[in-house]
Amino acid sequence: MAVRDAEATKARIFEAAVAEFARFGIAGARIDRIASEAKANKQLIYAYFGNKAELFTQVLEQRMLEMAAANPVDADDLDGWMDRLMDYHATHPELLRLLFWEGIEYNDEELPDEAARRDHYDRKVAVLADAQRRGVIGDEIPAADLLFMVVALAGWSTAVPQMRRILVGNESEDRARLRESIKTAARRITAN
C-alpha cells in the first residue's frame, strides 16, 4: 500500500508542477503552491525531485518524451505528422509554455539536461536526413534546420493563440484553413 501511495503522491506532485511551471515559469513557480495543489508536503517534493530547477527539468523532459513517443518524425507522411503535431500541441499547450519559460529563464545558456536533449533531437534529425538521402524530401535545407522550422510551424498557433485569433480568426473554418496552410508550407520547405 505504501508504494502505491508514494507513486500516487509523486504523480500528483508532478501534475501540479506541470501546471505551476506552465503558468509561472521557473522563477515564478512556488513549491508551496505545488505542495498545496498536490496535497503533499514540501519535503516530499524535494525528496522525490530535488530542488525547483531540477523539478522543472524533470517535468519538461517527461513532457517532451511523451510528445516524442506520441508523434515520431514521419517524413514519409508529412501531412499526417504535421496533423499529429498540431493536434498534440492543441491538446497539450503546457509543453510549449514550458519550452517558452525555459527559453526565457536560460536564454542561450547550457541547459541542465542539454546532452540528453541533444541526443533526443539528433535522432529526429537523423530521420529527416535519411528521408533526404532517400529523396523523400528535399535536401536544400539542412535536416536540423528543417526540423526546427517544421516544429515551429506546427506549434506556433498554439504558442501564440492571440496572434492566431487576430491574424487568422478564431472560427473553426479559420482554424481549418490555417491548418491546411501550415501543411502546405511544410510541404513546400521539404519539397524536392
N, C-alpha and C positions, 0 to 999 in steps of 0.2 A: 504494500500500500504506500509506503514512504517513497519508493522510486516513482510510482505513478504521480504522487503529489508533487514531487520535485520536478518532474518533467512538465506537469501541468503549470506549475508556477513559472518555470523557465519560459514556457510558451506564452503565458500571459505577459511576462516582463518583456519578452521580445516584441510582441504585437503592440504593447504600449509604447515601447521605444521607437518602433517604426512610425507610429502616429506622431509622437513628440518631436522626433528629428525631422520628419517631413514638414511639420508646421513651423518649427523654430530653429532648425539647424543645430550645429554642434554647440556653438557659443550660447544660443538662447535656450536650448533644452535644459530641463531641470530634472535631476534624478528624483527629487521629491515628488514631482508630478508623475513620473513614470511609476514609481513605487505605489503611489496612491491609486492610479488607474489600474495597475496590475494587482492591487490588493496584496502587496508583498512589502517586506521591509527593505530599506536601502542596503543593508548589509548583504542581503541575498543577491542583489544586483551586482555589487562589487565582487562577491564570491563567485558568481556564475560567469560574469562577463568582463570583469576588470573595471578600469576607470571609464569615464564618459566617452573619451575619444576611442577607446578600444571597443566599447559597446557600439558606437556609431559604425566603426569599420566592420564589425561582425554583421550588423544589420544590413548595411549596404552590400557586403559580399554575398550574404544569403539571398537577398532580393535579386541581385544580378545573376546568381546561379539559377534561381528559379526561372527568371526570364530566359536565360540561355537554354535551359532544358525544354522550356515550352516553345521556343522559337529558334531552332537551329538554322544557321545560314543555309539558304537553299537557292543557289544561283540558277539551278535548272527550272525552278518555278518562282521567278522573281515576283510576279504579281501575288501569288499565294503567300510568299514570305512577307511581302510588304503588308498585305491584309492582316496577317497574323501579328506582325509587329505593331501596326496601328491599333488593332483590337486590344492587344495586351496593354499598351500604354493607356488606352482609354479606360480600361478596367483596373489598372494599377498605376494611377498617376503619381503615387508616392515614390515610385522608383525614380522618375525624372526629377521630382522635387529633391530627393536625397542627393542625386548627382549634381543638381544646381548648388545645393548647400555645400557639398564637398568642394566644388569649384570656387565658391566664394571664400570658404574657410582656408583652403590650401593653395588656391591660385595655381601657380606653376611650381610649387614646392613638391618634393617627392612625397608620395602617399605612403602611409604605413604598410599597406599591402601591395605596393606597386609591382613587385616582381611577380606575384601571383596574378595580378590584374593583367600585366603584360603578356604572361603565358596564355591567359584566357583569350585575349584579343588576338594573339599570334595564331591561335588555332582557327579563329574566324577568318582572319586574313588569308590563311593558307587555303581555306575552302574557296575563297574568291580567286586567289592566284591560280588554283587548279582549274577553276572554270575558265579563266582567261587562257591558260595553256591549251585547254580542250577546245577553245573557240566558242564556248557557250556565251560568253560575254566579251566585250571588247577589252583590249589591253592598253588603250591610250592613257588611261588614268591608273596610276599605281594602285594595287589592291588595297593597301592600307588607307589611302586617301578615299578610295571608293567606298569602303566600309564606313568611314567617318561621315561621308556625305549622305549615304543611303539611310543610315541610322538617324541622322539629323532630320532628314525628310520625314521619316516615319514618326518621329516623336514631337516635332516642333508644335503641331497644332494642339497637342495635349499640354505641352510645357507652357505655352502662352495662349490659353483659351480666350483671353480678352482680345488679343490681336486677331485670332481666327474670327471671332464674332464681329469685330469692327471691319476687317478687310473682306471677309468672305460671306459672312452672315451666319446665322445660328439655326436656321431651319434644317430639317432633315435632308431636303434636296440640296441645300448649300453644302452640307457635310458630305453628301454622296458625291457631288461634283468635285469637291476638294480632294476626296479620296482618289477619284479617278485621275485627277491632275497630278497628284503625288506619284501615283503608279506610272503615269506617262513620263514624268520627269525621271523617275528611277530607271525606266526602260531606256530613255534617251542617254543618260550618262553611262549606262552599261552597254550600250549598243556596239556592235562590231562595225 
